[in-house]
Amino acid sequence: MGPPEKPTAAEKQIFSLGRVLQQLREENNLENLIEITLSYIKEHFAYEVVWIALYDRLNHRLFGKGGILPTRDGNFLYQKLALTPGDLLEQVVIEQRPLGIADLQGENRSETLQEIAKKFHIQGTVILPLRYRDHCMGVVLLGSKKWGYLLSGEAKARLLIVLAELGAVLYQYEMDLQQQQTKHAEKPLLQLLESLRLLGNLEQRLEAVVEATQEFVSPSRTSIYWFEREGRYFWCRMSNQVSPSSRNFSPQQPAVKIPIQDLSEFYYALSVNQIVWIGESRSSLNTHFTGKLLQRLRVRSLLAAPIICYKDLLGFLAVEGNQARIWTDADKNFVQGAAGLISLLAPTESMETTIKQIQEDAQLTSQIAQAIYSEHDLHETLRICAQRVLDRLATSRFLLLRYDPDQNHYQIVHQSQQQNRRPLKFTLQALKDLDRQLLQRATEAVEIENLDEDLRFFNWRPFLSENDIHSLLICNCAQGSSPTAIVVTAHESHRTWTTLEKQLLWSISQQIGVIIRQWQLQGNNEQQKTILQSFQQSLLILAQTQSQISEVEANNLERTALQHIASVLGCPLAIMLSWSAGKERVEIIPGVINEGFEIVVDAPVFLQSEAVIQWALAQAPHLSVTIDDLPAQTRRWLNGPDIGQILVMVLRTTDAYQPTSVVLLADHHERYWSQQSLSAAETLVDQLAWFHRQKRISQLLDSKNQDLNQLNWYKHSRLEEIQRAATLLSSQLHDLGIPAQEMTQIRSKPIFRQFEQTTASITELLKLEQWQLQIKWETMPIASLLKRAMERVDHLRQQHKLWIGVHGLGQSETNQDATKSTGDFNSTQNSVNLSTMAIAGDIVKIEMVLHELLVAACNRSASGGRIDIWCRRVDQRTLDISITDNGEIDAQLLAELNQDIPKDLLAISTLDRPPGLHLLICQNVMQQLQGELHIYQLPDHRVVSRLLLPLVVH
């Protein structure tokens, strides 16, 4: 094995780099770190000037830690340079990137470096940052007498590795130093705690805290500020003043007040146990509040830690500087710890008072609970409770609010106030959603220290501010539920309350919730009684309609029903808008019309153009709008000045029947229609709808019955006259003196026999069917029936040039069912001759029905059209006569003829006039004759009139 080879130049560079990195990692002394780095740079890089400076972030400056110069003048190496905007050194510190300058003597962006360059004849210069991650630890300046002298790639890489390792070591050194300083704060705090234990009263202890804080932090002044809840301001309870030569403690200085009205962010930060610090160009508050606070305290820097006891802010410990200063973590930790010691000491000053107050609060809540569950008057119980709360909390007003769902606002159901103050006489608007949710989720009293600045309960602010109320404590009387009952204590000035005071009011409010619950049950009971009474009265109205009443009495019953509906809802206006089918004009029926809710009863209102009616018909089951939503046309007759909310309910019995009326109710703008009242009103309106419909139907049927009686009397009288004239004509023939033989020949002629038969049938009709139909039982051959029917419509056939054919008289019954026999008329087979069979029943009426069907078919058929009469035997007892034509028929008429539900008597229908009326009568007659009549349309659009008649069974 041969001797080891000598290392190359590159290997020597690597060995040297590894050695210096190892030395930097193992060294703990700052001066040695700088020396190691300088030695490496001097050995491997040919620079005449080398300068290493560390960065002071607190003061934004560089302070030299050593270097290399051509001469022994080393003042520059250890001087402190303040960084200014635009400076070369600041550019490297801020951007943390190397900077190369070809000729430093000509660079005017740094006067100090330019002077050094001229003094030592430096031109080419490189400035490199000492950094660790995003922290700048310092800079390294390398200067050469050569112009533009820069580092080569390999040399630059080695230098940057060394400087990166130096930056990491410096960062760790700084962290260790800060940790040592933080640990140092523990010892003074322990010493302070020991000294506090030996002192007798709170003032001496506060003095000791101020001295210890002043000694550790060394500010211009250390003070303790106490919080006054009544006026919401801080006052200086303890302070000292430091001069350059001595420290004079002055606890008797005049108190300095700091109102929190303009420093709300500072106050709220302390309230949530946050330390507040304001230093050079930095602050935990926003710029607006920072300037105000410094101006109020006449300082340039501030460090304040809150003093909190039982969640209540007692004050704060403040260290104040007359010069801008950056507060270290050690300063913050010590001040925060000292303020925490004061928080532990403060309760001892008023411990006895606090215990006594807790006992009195417990006794107060116990007495209120006993009064609630006893038989005392609830209002008297509230009066006693309110007065004790006013005295205990030192407030000016106690209010109990209750939500009225019908009016959609909060009413003051009970209030107590200090002497010389008038009771409040207003109602409060319903809560906004955010405020309602706030109270529903709350588990303690909601505190409003300054109503003029707080955005919560914003819609209550105008009413409360007008009555000189500026701070509130608000409690929901039913935790977790929607705030239907609210307890409010109000004060005339801005103030805060302690946690014990808020807990006391919360406990009392939950007990008051029991009272409110009892009131609600009583109110619901009374409302149910009113509703029950209204139901009973409405049922009585319906019972009265079963008897015959006049039109005036019926209208009075409608007005009475409207009054009951208005009573249940508590509405000052209740009217009914009514119309008849086919009529455009709407009648206004007044029920309840109070002052301020006037309407124009005789105003012209039209069904199709009245918006409030059309909106109600389109929306079910009710319509709720405001007066502002209505068009000008409606407001011409609905124009009461106090009308705000409007409720419209349609009088609808079933979906199959069209409504002919609506009930309109109105109240003030603040009215809210609760679901309970709406349900009761809907039930009463339904009853009114049935009554109104029954009244209309009774009036319609009475009118039709009267008209039909008159028509029947008139036609019967005319038939009597015709029968009398025919009888007289027959007797006159005998009186002409015609011989008996000729008279016999005349009487034997068909025309004379037909005349005598007609006269006889009229006589029988007049005798048996004056006021009701009589069903007779006769028989007639099918062929004769169809022949006579054809003869009666022969004039229509000729007039319309129609082809009418009869099918099936010579064919057999089909094996198919009835539906197929009317759908396919050409699919039969011969077996039995129908022409020899007869039908049974009232032949005259059957002939009239068949004639009516043929007339209808002829009238709807086009000229030159075709009508087919199909005869089929359905079974042994039934004959099917189906008349088909290609005419057009009204689809609504077909639907109404075949509908299963009862006909709406009040609606306009195609069955009220011919031909629908005649077809409906034919259907009814066939039912009385034990037959059937069906009218429908086939898929090929042919109209079928299917008549089922009973056959004579042999």
DAQUI-V997649 format. One record per residue. RES is the residue in three letters. PHI is phi in whole degrees, -180 to 180 (NA if undefined). D_FIRST is the distance of its C-alpha to the first C-alpha in whole Angstrom. Layout:
# DAQUI-V997649
[[RES	PHI	D_FIRST] [RES	PHI	D_FIRST]]
This chain:
# DAQUI-V997649
[[MET	NA	0] [GLY	-85	4] [PRO	-65	7] [PRO	-65	9] [GLU	-75	11] [LYS	-70	15] [PRO	-65	17] [THR	-75	20] [ALA	-64	24] [ALA	-66	25] [GLU	-68	22] [LYS	-61	23] [GLN	-62	27] [ILE	-69	26] [PHE	-62	24] [SER	-64	27] [LEU	-64	29] [GLY	-64	28] [ARG	-66	28] [VAL	-70	32] [LEU	-65	33] [GLN	-64	32] [GLN	-64	34] [LEU	-65	37] [ARG	-69	37] [GLU	-91	36] [GLU	-91	39] [ASN	-111	43] [ASN	-89	44] [LEU	-64	46] [GLU	-64	46] [ASN	-67	42] [LEU	-61	41] [ILE	-66	43] [GLU	-66	41] [ILE	-62	38] [THR	-65	39] [LEU	-64	40] [SER	-62	37] [TYR	-65	35] [ILE	-66	38] [LYS	-65	38] [GLU	-76	34] [HIS	-111	34] [PHE	-131	37] [ALA	-95	40] [TYR	-115	43] [GLU	-77	46] [VAL	-124	47] [VAL	-131	46] [TRP	-137	48] [ILE	-115	48] [ALA	-131	51] [LEU	-100	52] [TYR	-97	54] [ASP	-98	58] [ARG	-68	59] [LEU	-65	62] [ASN	-107	63] [HIS	54	61] [ARG	-152	60] [LEU	-112	56] [PHE	-126	56] [GLY	-68	53] [LYS	-121	50] [GLY	132	48] [GLY	168	47] [ILE	-132	46] [LEU	-130	49] [PRO	-66	49] [THR	-115	51] [ARG	-88	52] [ASP	-77	55] [GLY	-105	53] [ASN	-61	57] [PHE	-65	56] [LEU	-66	53] [TYR	-120	54] [GLN	-83	58] [LYS	-104	59] [LEU	-115	60] [ALA	-76	62] [LEU	-86	62] [THR	-122	65] [PRO	-58	65] [GLY	90	64] [ASP	-70	61] [LEU	-61	58] [LEU	-66	56] [GLU	-65	58] [GLN	-61	57] [VAL	-67	54] [VAL	-65	55] [ILE	-73	57] [GLU	-80	55] [GLN	56	52] [ARG	-135	50] [PRO	-61	48] [LEU	-134	51] [GLY	-111	50] [ILE	-124	53] [ALA	-69	53] [ASP	-140	55] [LEU	-69	56] [GLN	-67	58] [GLY	-94	60] [GLU	-89	60] [ASN	-100	63] [ARG	-86	62] [SER	-152	61] [GLU	-64	63] [THR	-63	61] [LEU	-67	58] [GLN	-65	60] [GLU	-65	61] [ILE	-63	57] [ALA	-62	56] [LYS	-68	59] [LYS	-68	58] [PHE	-108	54] [HIS	60	54] [ILE	-93	52] [GLN	-120	53] [GLY	-65	50] [THR	-139	50] [VAL	-126	48] [ILE	-115	49] [LEU	-118	47] [PRO	-83	48] [LEU	-94	47] [ARG	-139	47] [TYR	-137	47] [ARG	56	48] [ASP	-103	52] [HIS	-102	52] [CYS	-89	52] [MET	-97	50] [GLY	165	50] [VAL	-138	49] [VAL	-126	47] [LEU	-107	48] [LEU	-119	46] [GLY	-119	48] [SER	-127	47] [LYS	-79	49] [LYS	-84	49] [TRP	-78	51] [GLY	68	50] [TYR	-70	46] [LEU	-125	44] [LEU	-79	41] [SER	-76	39] [GLY	-61	38] [GLU	-70	34] [ALA	-67	35] [LYS	-63	38] [ALA	-62	36] [ARG	-64	34] [LEU	-66	37] [LEU	-64	39] [ILE	-65	37] [VAL	-65	37] [LEU	-67	41] [ALA	-64	41] [GLU	-66	39] [LEU	-63	41] [GLY	-62	44] [ALA	-65	43] [VAL	-66	43] [LEU	-64	46] [TYR	-63	48] [GLN	-65	47] [TYR	-63	48] [GLU	-65	51] [MET	-63	52] [ASP	-64	51] [LEU	-67	53] [GLN	-64	56] [GLN	-66	55] [GLN	-65	56] [GLN	-67	59] [THR	-64	60] [LYS	-62	60] [HIS	-67	61] [ALA	-71	65] [GLU	-71	65] [LYS	-64	66] [PRO	-61	69] [LEU	-66	70] [LEU	-66	70] [GLN	-65	71] [LEU	-64	74] [LEU	-62	75] [GLU	-65	75] [SER	-69	78] [LEU	-65	80] [ARG	-66	80] [LEU	-90	82] [LEU	-87	84] [GLY	-90	88] [ASN	-126	89] [LEU	-68	87] [GLU	-63	88] [GLN	-66	86] [ARG	-68	83] [LEU	-63	83] [GLU	-64	83] [ALA	-66	80] [VAL	-64	78] [VAL	-62	79] [GLU	-65	78] [ALA	-65	75] [THR	-67	74] [GLN	-63	75] [GLU	-70	73] [PHE	-77	70] [VAL	-87	70] [SER	56	72] [PRO	-87	74] [SER	-71	77] [ARG	-157	79] [THR	-122	79] [SER	-140	82] [ILE	-118	83] [TYR	-108	85] [TRP	-108	88] [PHE	-100	89] [GLU	-103	93] [ARG	-73	93] [GLU	-63	97] [GLY	-102	96] [ARG	56	93] [TYR	-149	91] [PHE	-100	89] [TRP	-130	90] [CYS	-77	88] [ARG	-90	89] [MET	-150	86] [SER	-159	85] [ASN	-135	83] [GLN	-132	83] [VAL	-110	80] [SER	-107	81] [PRO	-60	78] [SER	-97	79] [SER	-150	80] [ARG	-119	81] [ASN	-111	84] [PHE	-85	85] [SER	-134	88] [PRO	-73	89] [GLN	-98	92] [GLN	-64	92] [PRO	-60	94] [ALA	-68	93] [VAL	-107	91] [LYS	-91	92] [ILE	-124	89] [PRO	-64	91] [ILE	-94	89] [GLN	-61	91] [ASP	-99	89] [LEU	-126	86] [SER	-65	86] [GLU	-66	82] [PHE	-63	81] [TYR	-66	84] [TYR	-70	82] [ALA	-64	79] [LEU	-66	80] [SER	-64	82] [VAL	-99	79] [ASN	65	77] [GLN	-110	74] [ILE	-78	73] [VAL	-112	75] [TRP	-133	73] [ILE	-134	73] [GLY	-128	71] [GLU	-71	70] [SER	63	70] [ARG	-139	70] [SER	-162	72] [SER	-83	72] [LEU	-107	76] [ASN	-76	77] [THR	-60	78] [HIS	-62	81] [PHE	-74	82] [THR	-61	79] [GLY	-62	81] [LYS	-63	84] [LEU	-67	83] [LEU	-64	81] [GLN	-67	85] [ARG	-65	87] [LEU	-91	84] [ARG	59	84] [VAL	-135	80] [ARG	-114	77] [SER	-147	75] [LEU	-151	76] [LEU	-135	74] [ALA	-127	76] [ALA	-119	76] [PRO	-72	79] [ILE	-109	80] [ILE	-124	81] [CYS	-138	83] [TYR	53	84] [LYS	70	83] [ASP	-104	86] [LEU	-79	85] [LEU	-92	86] [GLY	167	84] [PHE	-156	81] [LEU	-98	79] [ALA	-125	78] [VAL	-111	76] [GLU	-123	77] [GLY	-119	76] [ASN	-79	78] [GLN	-120	75] [ALA	-62	73] [ARG	-150	70] [ILE	-98	67] [TRP	-85	67] [THR	-80	64] [ASP	-63	63] [ALA	-65	64] [ASP	-62	67] [LYS	-64	68] [ASN	-66	67] [PHE	-68	69] [VAL	-64	72] [GLN	-66	72] [GLY	-66	71] [ALA	-64	74] [ALA	-65	77] [GLY	-64	76] [LEU	-64	77] [ILE	-63	80] [SER	-61	81] [LEU	-77	80] [LEU	-83	83] [ALA	-61	85] [PRO	-62	87] [THR	-66	88] [GLU	-68	90] [SER	-122	93] [MET	-62	92] [GLU	-64	95] [THR	-63	97] [THR	-65	94] [ILE	-63	95] [LYS	-63	99] [GLN	-67	98] [ILE	-63	96] [GLN	-64	99] [GLU	-66	102] [ASP	-64	100] [ALA	-64	100] [GLN	-66	103] [LEU	-63	104] [THR	-63	102] [SER	-67	104] [GLN	-64	107] [ILE	-64	107] [ALA	-63	106] [GLN	-64	109] [ALA	-67	111] [ILE	-66	109] [TYR	-88	110] [SER	-92	113] [GLU	-95	117] [HIS	-68	117] [ASP	-63	117] [LEU	-65	114] [HIS	-67	115] [GLU	-66	116] [THR	-61	113] [LEU	-65	111] [ARG	-64	113] [ILE	-65	112] [CYS	-60	108] [ALA	-63	108] [GLN	-66	110] [ARG	-69	107] [VAL	-66	104] [LEU	-60	106] [ASP	-68	106] [ARG	-70	103] [LEU	-92	101] [ALA	56	103] [THR	-110	103] [SER	-98	106] [ARG	-142	107] [PHE	-126	106] [LEU	-125	106] [LEU	-117	106] [LEU	-105	106] [ARG	-133	106] [TYR	-79	105] [ASP	-103	108] [PRO	-66	107] [ASP	-71	110] [GLN	-98	110] [ASN	58	107] [HIS	-154	107] [TYR	-101	106] [GLN	-101	109] [ILE	-85	110] [VAL	-88	111] [HIS	-157	111] [GLN	-151	111] [SER	-136	111] [GLN	-146	111] [GLN	-67	111] [GLN	-62	115] [ASN	67	116] [ARG	-127	114] [ARG	-81	116] [PRO	-66	115] [LEU	-82	112] [LYS	-128	114] [PHE	-120	112] [THR	-110	110] [LEU	-109	106] [GLN	-63	104] [ALA	-62	102] [LEU	-69	98] [LYS	-68	96] [ASP	-58	93] [LEU	-65	91] [ASP	-68	93] [ARG	-63	94] [GLN	-67	91] [LEU	-59	90] [LEU	-70	93] [GLN	-68	92] [ARG	-87	88] [ALA	-66	89] [THR	-118	89] [GLU	-154	90] [ALA	-65	93] [VAL	-89	92] [GLU	-103	92] [ILE	-116	93] [GLU	-75	93] [ASN	-137	94] [LEU	-64	96] [ASP	-72	96] [GLU	-111	93] [ASP	-78	92] [LEU	-85	92] [ARG	-73	92] [PHE	55	96] [PHE	-65	96] [ASN	-75	100] [TRP	-89	101] [ARG	-57	101] [PRO	-59	104] [PHE	-68	106] [LEU	-74	104] [SER	-65	104] [GLU	-63	108] [ASN	-105	109] [ASP	62	106] [ILE	-112	104] [HIS	-129	100] [SER	-148	98] [LEU	-141	98] [LEU	-122	97] [ILE	-123	97] [CYS	-130	97] [ASN	-81	97] [CYS	-76	99] [ALA	-135	98] [GLN	-59	94] [GLY	85	92] [SER	-108	95] [SER	-62	97] [PRO	-71	98] [THR	-88	102] [ALA	-133	103] [ILE	-135	101] [VAL	-102	102] [VAL	-130	101] [THR	-109	102] [ALA	-122	102] [HIS	-132	102] [GLU	-84	104] [SER	-126	101] [HIS	-74	97] [ARG	-159	96] [THR	-124	93] [TRP	-128	93] [THR	-78	91] [THR	-62	90] [LEU	-63	92] [GLU	-66	95] [LYS	-67	93] [GLN	-65	93] [LEU	-63	97] [LEU	-63	98] [TRP	-63	96] [SER	-63	97] [ILE	-67	101] [SER	-63	100] [GLN	-66	99] [GLN	-71	102] [ILE	-64	104] [GLY	-56	103] [VAL	-65	105] [ILE	-62	108] [ILE	-61	107] [ARG	-62	107] [GLN	-63	110] [TRP	-62	112] [GLN	-62	110] [LEU	-64	111] [GLN	-64	115] [GLY	-63	114] [ASN	-63	113] [ASN	-63	116] [GLU	-66	118] [GLN	-65	117] [GLN	-65	117] [LYS	-62	121] [THR	-62	122] [ILE	-65	120] [LEU	-62	122] [GLN	-63	125] [SER	-66	124] [PHE	-62	123] [GLN	-62	127] [GLN	-64	129] [SER	-66	127] [LEU	-63	128] [LEU	-64	131] [ILE	-62	131] [LEU	-64	130] [ALA	-66	133] [GLN	-68	136] [THR	-72	135] [GLN	-70	136] [SER	-95	139] [GLN	-73	141] [ILE	-128	141] [SER	-82	142] [GLU	-63	139] [VAL	-64	140] [GLU	-65	139] [ALA	-64	136] [ASN	-64	135] [ASN	-64	135] [LEU	-66	133] [GLU	-65	130] [ARG	-64	130] [THR	-64	130] [ALA	-63	127] [LEU	-64	126] [GLN	-65	127] [HIS	-67	125] [ILE	-63	122] [ALA	-64	122] [SER	-68	122] [VAL	-64	119] [LEU	-87	117] [GLY	67	119] [CYS	-98	120] [PRO	-83	122] [LEU	-140	123] [ALA	-146	123] [ILE	-135	125] [MET	-127	125] [LEU	-104	125] [SER	-126	127] [TRP	-147	127] [SER	-104	129] [ALA	-61	128] [GLY	85	128] [LYS	-103	129] [GLU	-93	127] [ARG	-77	129] [VAL	-107	127] [GLU	-95	130] [ILE	-98	128] [ILE	-104	130] [PRO	-76	129] [GLY	-120	128] [VAL	-130	127] [ILE	-138	127] [ASN	-90	127] [GLU	-65	127] [GLY	91	124] [PHE	-124	124] [GLU	-71	126] [ILE	-135	126] [VAL	-96	129] [VAL	-65	131] [ASP	-92	133] [ALA	-71	130] [PRO	-73	129] [VAL	-122	126] [PHE	-117	125] [LEU	-60	123] [GLN	-71	121] [SER	-101	120] [GLU	-86	120] [ALA	-64	116] [VAL	-65	116] [ILE	-74	118] [GLN	-66	115] [TRP	-63	112] [ALA	-66	113] [LEU	-66	114] [ALA	-85	111] [GLN	-121	109] [ALA	-121	109] [PRO	-89	110] [HIS	-148	111] [LEU	-121	111] [SER	-122	110] [VAL	-138	110] [THR	-107	111] [ILE	-63	114] [ASP	-72	111] [ASP	-81	110] [LEU	-84	114] [PRO	-72	115] [ALA	-63	118] [GLN	-62	120] [THR	-72	120] [ARG	-73	120] [ARG	-73	124] [TRP	-110	125] [LEU	-106	122] [ASN	-128	122] [GLY	-65	123] [PRO	-66	121] [ASP	-94	119] [ILE	-70	118] [GLY	-126	114] [GLN	-88	113] [ILE	-129	114] [LEU	-122	114] [VAL	-120	115] [MET	-125	116] [VAL	-85	117] [LEU	-82	120] [ARG	-124	119] [THR	-86	120] [THR	-137	118] [ASP	-66	115] [ALA	-75	118] [TYR	-104	121] [GLN	-77	120] [PRO	-70	121] [THR	-127	124] [SER	-160	123] [VAL	-136	121] [VAL	-102	121] [LEU	-113	120] [LEU	-119	119] [ALA	-143	118] [ASP	-151	117] [HIS	-69	115] [HIS	-62	112] [GLU	-81	110] [ARG	-68	111] [TYR	-126	108] [TRP	-87	109] [SER	-73	108] [GLN	-66	107] [GLN	-64	110] [SER	-69	113] [LEU	-64	112] [SER	-63	112] [ALA	-64	115] [ALA	-65	116] [GLU	-63	115] [THR	-64	117] [LEU	-66	120] [VAL	-66	120] [ASP	-61	120] [GLN	-62	123] [LEU	-63	124] [ALA	-63	123] [TRP	-66	125] [PHE	-62	128] [HIS	-64	128] [ARG	-66	127] [GLN	-63	130] [LYS	-63	133] [ARG	-64	132] [ILE	-65	132] [SER	-61	136] [GLN	-63	137] [LEU	-65	136] [LEU	-67	137] [ASP	-62	140] [SER	-65	141] [LYS	-66	140] [ASN	-62	143] [GLN	-64	145] [ASP	-65	145] [LEU	-68	145] [ASN	-62	148] [GLN	-64	150] [LEU	-64	149] [ASN	-65	150] [TRP	-62	153] [TYR	-67	154] [LYS	-67	153] [HIS	-65	155] [SER	-64	158] [ARG	-65	157] [LEU	-64	157] [GLU	-61	160] [GLU	-66	162] [ILE	-63	161] [GLN	-64	162] [ARG	-64	165] [ALA	-67	166] [ALA	-66	165] [THR	-63	168] [LEU	-64	170] [LEU	-63	170] [SER	-66	170] [SER	-68	173] [GLN	-68	175] [LEU	-63	174] [HIS	-68	177] [ASP	-79	179] [LEU	-76	179] [GLY	81	182] [ILE	-72	180] [PRO	-58	182] [ALA	-64	180] [GLN	-65	180] [GLU	-70	178] [MET	-64	176] [THR	-66	175] [GLN	-66	173] [ILE	-64	172] [ARG	-69	170] [SER	-82	169] [LYS	-73	167] [PRO	-60	163] [ILE	-64	163] [PHE	-71	165] [ARG	-65	164] [GLN	-65	160] [PHE	-63	162] [GLU	-67	164] [GLN	-66	160] [THR	-63	159] [THR	-63	161] [ALA	-67	161] [SER	-66	157] [ILE	-65	158] [THR	-63	160] [GLU	-66	158] [LEU	-62	155] [LEU	-66	157] [LYS	-83	158] [LEU	-105	155] [GLU	-126	152] [GLN	-75	153] [TRP	-122	150] [GLN	-156	148] [LEU	-73	147] [GLN	-116	148] [ILE	-92	146] [LYS	-106	149] [TRP	-118	148] [GLU	-133	149] [THR	-130	148] [MET	-157	148] [PRO	-60	146] [ILE	-63	143] [ALA	-61	145] [SER	-64	147] [LEU	-60	145] [LEU	-70	143] [LYS	-63	146] [ARG	-65	147] [ALA	-66	144] [MET	-65	144] [GLU	-63	147] [ARG	-72	147] [VAL	-108	144] [ASP	-63	145] [HIS	-66	146] [LEU	-69	142] [ARG	-61	141] [GLN	-68	144] [GLN	-66	143] [HIS	-96	139] [LYS	55	139] [LEU	-98	137] [TRP	-107	137] [ILE	-118	137] [GLY	-125	137] [VAL	-109	137] [HIS	-126	135] [GLY	102	135] [LEU	-68	139] [GLY	-102	139] [GLN	-112	135] [SER	-88	134] [GLU	-71	132] [THR	-94	128] [ASN	-83	126] [GLN	-80	123] [ASP	-79	123] [ALA	-65	125] [THR	-66	122] [LYS	-70	121] [SER	-66	125] [THR	-95	125] [GLY	-96	122] [ASP	-136	123] [PHE	-84	127] [ASN	-113	127] [SER	-112	125] [THR	-108	128] [GLN	-128	130] [ASN	-75	134] [SER	-150	135] [VAL	-130	138] [ASN	-88	140] [LEU	-75	140] [SER	-67	143] [THR	-91	145] [MET	-97	143] [ALA	-129	144] [ILE	-102	143] [ALA	-124	144] [GLY	140	144] [ASP	-81	146] [ILE	-62	146] [VAL	-61	148] [LYS	-72	144] [ILE	-64	142] [GLU	-61	144] [MET	-66	143] [VAL	-65	140] [LEU	-62	139] [HIS	-62	141] [GLU	-63	139] [LEU	-67	136] [LEU	-67	137] [VAL	-60	138] [ALA	-63	135] [ALA	-65	133] [CYS	-65	136] [ASN	-69	135] [ARG	-93	132] [SER	-84	132] [ALA	-76	132] [SER	-60	135] [GLY	82	135] [GLY	-79	132] [ARG	-132	132] [ILE	-127	133] [ASP	-113	133] [ILE	-113	134] [TRP	-107	133] [CYS	-109	134] [ARG	-139	132] [ARG	-99	133] [VAL	-74	130] [ASP	-150	132] [GLN	-66	135] [ARG	-117	136] [THR	-131	134] [LEU	-112	135] [ASP	-109	132] [ILE	-113	134] [SER	-114	131] [ILE	-106	132] [THR	-116	129] [ASP	-148	129] [ASN	-103	127] [GLY	-78	128] [GLU	-97	126] [ILE	-132	126] [ASP	-66	124] [ALA	-63	121] [GLN	-66	122] [LEU	-63	125] [LEU	-61	123] [ALA	-63	121] [GLU	-73	124] [LEU	-69	126] [ASN	-111	123] [GLN	-73	122] [ASP	-89	121] [ILE	-77	121] [PRO	-63	125] [LYS	-71	126] [ASP	-77	125] [LEU	-67	129] [LEU	-91	128] [ALA	-93	126] [ILE	-70	127] [SER	-136	127] [THR	-71	128] [LEU	-87	130] [ASP	-87	133] [ARG	-144	134] [PRO	-64	135] [PRO	-84	134] [GLY	-60	132] [LEU	-63	134] [HIS	-65	136] [LEU	-67	134] [LEU	-65	133] [ILE	-64	136] [CYS	-63	136] [GLN	-61	133] [ASN	-65	135] [VAL	-63	138] [MET	-64	136] [GLN	-63	135] [GLN	-69	139] [LEU	-92	140] [GLN	65	137] [GLY	-119	135] [GLU	-140	132] [LEU	-137	131] [HIS	-126	128] [ILE	-126	127] [TYR	-154	123] [GLN	-125	122] [LEU	-81	120] [PRO	-57	117] [ASP	-87	118] [HIS	76	120] [ARG	-73	124] [VAL	-93	126] [VAL	-116	127] [SER	-111	130] [ARG	-101	130] [LEU	-113	133] [LEU	-106	133] [LEU	-121	137] [PRO	-75	138] [LEU	-93	140] [VAL	-75	143] [VAL	-97	142] [HIS	-90	145]]
